[in-house]
Amino acid sequence: MSVVEGKTIAPVGFFADMPEDLRRKLRGIATEKTFGKGEMIFYEGDESLGFYLLISGLIKIYKLSPEGKEQILQFIRPNETFGEVVVFSGKAFPANAEAVKGSHVLLFPRKDFLNFIHRNPDVALTMLAILSERLRRFTLQVENLSLKEVPGRLATYFLYLSREEGKGETFTLEISKGQLASLLGTIPETLSRILSRMKDQRIIEVDGNHIRLLDFSRLISLSEGDKLTSDVNS
């Protein structure tokens, strides 16, 4: 389902329980923007213009270390919003946002949206729920990066795609293996070795970016701290 339907916004994601008249009003304050592959939507430290809704494409949110190493924080997929926190704080964006592929977004200007919230305070509760879920995801990500070895991080990510993203046992990675390595806090060479071991042990099948999960119980045990044979650390 397209998140934009004529002069209103479809009841999906953040807008799922919002009455049509409010969705129509929100659509009225939004402006459409298009970004090409590799184009920046905002940089860390930029003043917030508002928050965004991804209509189509793929966005990565990431930070750079002083040495220029990239750490991907999350990927934004269609029907998801991003950049909401600074709408309320009034501070600068805490990370960078870049189009991984051609992307079409709606921008909800900060001033207009805050006026909308003042008139419709129940919307703030919905946004609070979304931000709470995002905080939960970040907490799990920090736990994965700090407490789990790379095979466990990868197993957790595959299980997340299969279950929470609803992709099932067979799916195509939308991101490159280099981007996946960055998301998992490792390097591409280590990721490739772990993928090969998982493939050799018939835990997964790999054909380019096509992944098939063969052994869910093994993936779960890896995500819970079990080790691969001849384990590799980051």
C-alpha positions as CSV (number, residue, x, y, z in Angstrom):
1,M,0.0,0.0,0.0
2,S,1.3,3.5,-0.9
3,V,1.5,5.7,2.1
4,V,0.2,8.7,0.1
5,E,-3.3,8.5,-1.3
6,G,-4.2,11.6,-3.3
7,K,-4.6,14.4,-0.8
8,T,-4.4,12.3,2.3
9,I,-2.0,9.8,3.9
10,A,-2.9,6.1,4.1
11,P,-3.6,4.6,7.6
12,V,-0.3,2.8,7.9
13,G,2.6,3.0,10.4
14,F,2.5,6.2,12.4
15,F,-0.9,7.1,10.8
16,A,-2.5,3.7,11.4
17,D,-5.1,4.8,14.0
18,M,-5.3,8.4,12.9
19,P,-8.8,9.7,11.7
20,E,-8.9,10.5,8.0
21,D,-9.5,14.2,8.6
22,L,-6.3,14.5,10.6
23,R,-4.4,12.5,8.0
24,R,-5.7,14.9,5.4
25,K,-4.6,17.9,7.4
26,L,-1.1,16.5,8.0
27,R,-0.8,15.8,4.3
28,G,-1.7,19.5,3.7
29,I,1.3,20.7,5.7
30,A,3.8,18.3,4.1
31,T,6.1,18.9,1.1
32,E,7.3,16.2,-1.2
33,K,11.1,15.8,-1.8
34,T,13.1,13.3,-4.0
35,F,16.6,12.2,-3.3
36,G,18.9,10.3,-5.7
37,K,21.1,7.3,-4.6
38,G,23.9,8.6,-2.3
39,E,22.3,12.0,-1.8
40,M,22.3,13.4,1.7
41,I,18.9,14.2,3.4
42,F,20.6,15.8,6.4
43,Y,24.0,15.8,8.1
44,E,24.7,15.4,11.8
45,G,24.6,18.9,13.3
46,D,22.2,20.3,10.8
47,E,19.3,22.3,12.2
48,S,16.0,20.3,12.1
49,L,13.6,21.3,9.3
50,G,11.1,18.8,10.5
51,F,10.6,15.1,10.4
52,Y,10.3,12.8,7.4
53,L,8.1,10.0,6.1
54,L,9.6,7.7,3.5
55,I,7.2,7.0,0.7
56,S,9.6,4.9,-1.4
57,G,13.3,4.0,-1.4
58,L,15.7,3.2,1.4
59,I,17.4,5.6,3.9
60,K,20.3,4.8,6.1
61,I,20.9,6.6,9.4
62,Y,24.5,6.6,10.5
63,K,27.3,8.3,12.4
64,L,31.0,8.8,11.5
65,S,33.9,8.4,13.9
66,P,36.6,11.1,14.0
67,E,38.6,8.7,11.8
68,G,35.8,8.5,9.2
69,K,34.6,5.0,10.1
70,E,30.9,4.6,9.4
71,Q,28.5,3.0,12.0
72,I,25.0,2.5,10.6
73,L,22.4,2.9,13.2
74,Q,19.3,1.8,11.3
75,F,17.7,1.6,7.9
76,I,14.4,3.4,7.2
77,R,12.0,1.6,4.9
78,P,8.8,2.8,3.2
79,N,6.0,3.9,5.5
80,E,8.4,4.6,8.3
81,T,9.2,8.1,9.8
82,F,12.5,9.5,10.8
83,G,14.0,12.6,12.4
84,E,11.1,13.0,14.9
85,V,13.1,13.5,18.1
86,V,14.6,16.8,17.2
87,V,11.2,18.1,16.3
88,F,10.4,18.3,20.0
89,S,13.9,19.0,21.3
90,G,14.6,21.8,18.9
91,K,18.3,20.6,18.7
92,A,20.4,19.6,15.7
93,F,20.2,16.2,14.0
94,P,22.3,13.7,16.0
95,A,23.2,11.6,13.0
96,N,23.4,11.6,9.2
97,A,20.7,10.4,6.8
98,E,21.5,9.3,3.3
99,A,19.5,7.8,0.4
100,V,20.7,4.2,-0.2
101,K,18.7,4.2,-3.4
102,G,16.4,6.7,-5.1
103,S,14.0,7.8,-2.4
104,H,10.8,9.9,-2.2
105,V,9.8,11.5,1.1
106,L,7.3,13.8,2.7
107,L,8.8,16.5,5.0
108,F,6.6,17.8,7.8
109,P,8.0,21.2,8.7
110,R,8.7,21.5,12.4
111,K,6.8,24.7,13.1
112,D,3.7,23.6,11.2
113,F,3.8,20.2,12.9
114,L,4.1,21.6,16.4
115,N,1.1,23.8,15.7
116,F,-0.8,20.7,14.5
117,I,0.2,18.9,17.8
118,H,-1.0,21.7,19.9
119,R,-4.4,21.5,18.2
120,N,-4.4,17.7,18.3
121,P,-2.5,16.5,21.4
122,D,-3.5,12.8,21.0
123,V,-1.2,12.7,18.0
124,A,1.7,13.3,20.4
125,L,0.8,10.1,22.3
126,T,1.1,8.1,19.0
127,M,4.5,9.6,18.3
128,L,5.6,8.9,21.8
129,A,4.7,5.2,21.3
130,I,6.8,5.1,18.0
131,L,9.7,6.8,19.7
132,S,9.5,4.3,22.6
133,E,9.6,1.4,20.1
134,R,12.6,3.0,18.4
135,L,14.4,3.3,21.7
136,R,13.7,-0.4,22.4
137,R,15.3,-1.2,19.1
138,F,18.4,0.9,19.8
139,T,18.7,-0.7,23.2
140,L,18.7,-4.1,21.6
141,Q,21.2,-2.9,19.1
142,V,23.6,-1.6,21.8
143,E,23.2,-5.0,23.6
144,N,24.0,-6.9,20.4
145,L,27.1,-4.8,19.6
146,S,28.4,-4.8,23.2
147,L,27.5,-8.3,24.4
148,K,27.3,-10.6,21.4
149,E,29.9,-11.8,19.1
150,V,29.5,-11.2,15.4
151,P,27.7,-14.5,14.6
152,G,25.2,-13.8,17.3
153,R,24.6,-10.3,15.9
154,L,24.1,-11.7,12.4
155,A,21.7,-14.4,13.6
156,T,19.7,-11.9,15.6
157,Y,19.4,-9.6,12.5
158,F,18.3,-12.5,10.3
159,L,15.7,-13.5,12.8
160,Y,14.5,-9.9,13.0
161,L,14.1,-9.7,9.3
162,S,12.2,-13.0,9.2
163,R,9.9,-12.2,12.1
164,E,9.5,-8.5,12.9
165,E,9.9,-7.4,9.3
166,G,7.7,-10.3,8.1
167,K,10.0,-11.5,5.4
168,G,9.7,-15.2,6.2
169,E,12.4,-17.8,5.7
170,T,13.5,-16.5,2.3
171,F,14.4,-12.9,1.5
172,T,16.6,-10.6,-0.4
173,L,18.9,-8.2,1.5
174,E,18.2,-4.7,0.4
175,I,21.6,-3.5,1.5
176,S,25.1,-4.4,0.5
177,K,27.2,-6.7,2.6
178,G,29.5,-3.8,3.4
179,Q,26.5,-1.9,4.8
180,L,25.3,-5.0,6.7
181,A,28.8,-5.3,8.2
182,S,28.6,-1.6,9.3
183,L,25.2,-2.2,10.8
184,L,26.6,-5.1,12.8
185,G,29.7,-3.3,13.9
186,T,32.2,-5.5,12.0
187,I,34.1,-5.5,8.8
188,P,33.1,-7.1,5.4
189,E,35.8,-9.7,5.5
190,T,34.6,-11.0,8.9
191,L,31.0,-11.0,7.8
192,S,31.9,-13.0,4.6
193,R,33.7,-15.6,6.7
194,I,30.7,-16.0,9.1
195,L,28.2,-16.2,6.2
196,S,30.4,-19.0,4.7
197,R,30.5,-20.9,7.9
198,M,26.7,-20.6,8.4
199,K,26.3,-21.8,4.8
200,D,28.7,-24.7,5.3
201,Q,26.8,-25.8,8.5
202,R,23.5,-25.6,6.6
203,I,22.1,-22.9,8.9
204,I,21.4,-20.7,5.9
205,E,21.7,-20.7,2.1
206,V,23.3,-17.7,0.4
207,D,23.0,-16.8,-3.3
208,G,24.3,-13.3,-3.8
209,N,22.0,-11.1,-1.7
210,H,19.3,-13.9,-1.5
211,I,19.2,-15.5,1.9
212,R,17.2,-18.6,2.9
213,L,17.0,-19.5,6.6
214,L,17.3,-23.3,7.0
215,D,17.8,-23.9,10.7
216,F,15.8,-21.5,12.9
217,S,16.7,-23.4,16.2
218,R,20.4,-22.9,15.4
219,L,19.9,-19.2,14.6
220,I,18.1,-18.8,17.9
221,S,20.9,-20.5,19.8
222,L,23.5,-18.3,18.1
223,S,21.5,-15.2,18.9
224,E,21.5,-16.3,22.6
225,G,25.3,-16.7,22.7
226,D,26.1,-20.1,21.3
227,K,29.2,-20.2,19.1
228,L,29.8,-21.3,15.5
229,T,32.4,-23.9,14.9
230,S,35.8,-22.2,14.4
231,D,34.2,-19.0,15.6
232,V,35.5,-15.6,14.3
233,N,35.4,-12.4,16.4
234,S,35.3,-8.9,15.0
